[in-house]
Amino acid sequence: MRRHFVSIGLLFVTACTRHVEVSAVRPSKDFSGLSEHDRGERPSWAAFDVIVQTNVARSIRRWQLSNVTLQVFRCGNADDAYPAAATLNGKPLEYEDLPEPSRASTRLTFYVPLETYGAAAEACAALDARGYSPVFLRSQTVRLPPLRMTFPHYDERTGQITSS
């Protein structure tokens, strides 16, 4: 009997990634959620709208997933990802701000810093939502237009982030 309770407890402690679908990822002209600090730090940004269905928005709200990002990476190398933070209606996304009852879909906007030098790379992205709960959401990988950006690399051995 004790072994049974331990097994159930381990199920709740281990993280669970749920795969979700996003309806669309498309370039956006909405830069209202870009802070003045970010605008001053980098002169050029790309904006992307991600359309999430009702069930995805409801899961983010229900599981209180407060860290919702669009992981942007070189196609074929998901380890070097830039985590673009989500905004909703021009403000940083808080799970409480998602409409309840949910609409048919919700538009989240993400901003990616662009570089003025270097070659454009084939970029891919995936929606990632995490919080304190053991449930994480991860969308399918979608291809973005080629981006001229710095893709960070986290070296697990040294703990340093470098640009590639």
C-alpha positions, 0 to 999 in steps of 0.5 A, a space after each residue: 500500500 505504501 508503495 502505491 502512495 509513493 508511486 502516485 506522489 511521484 506522478 505529481 512531482 514529475 513535470 508533464 509537457 503537454 503538446 498543444 497546437 497554435 493556429 498561426 504564427 505571423 509577422 505583426 506590425 503591433 509594437 505597442 507592447 515593446 517597452 521604452 527600455 527595450 526600444 532604447 536598448 536595440 534599434 530594430 525589432 521583429 514582432 510576431 502574433 501567435 494565435 492560440 485556441 480557447 483550450 490553450 488559453 484556458 490551460 495557461 489560465 487554469 495551470 497559472 502558467 506565468 512564463 509564456 514565451 515564444 522560443 525562437 531558434 535556428 531551425 535544426 538547433 532548438 538548443 540555441 533559443 531566444 525566449 521572447 516574452 508574451 504580451 496581450 493587448 500591449 501589456 506583459 501577459 499575466 495568466 489572470 488577464 486571459 479572458 474568461 470565458 475564453 473567446 474562440 482564439 486569443 492573439 499573443 504578441 512577441 518581440 525579437 531583437 534584430 541585428 543590423 549585421 550578419 546573415 539572416 538565418 532560417 528561424 523556427 519557433 515554438 510556444 512554451 508556457 511554464 509556471 509553478 505547476 508541474 504542467 508545461 505547454 509546448 506547441 509544434 515548431 513553426 518556420 518563421 521568415 529568415 531573421 537577422 538576429 543573435 541566437 544565444 547559446 547556454 553553455 551548461 558546463 560554464 553557465 555562461 550565455 554566449 552569442 553565436 
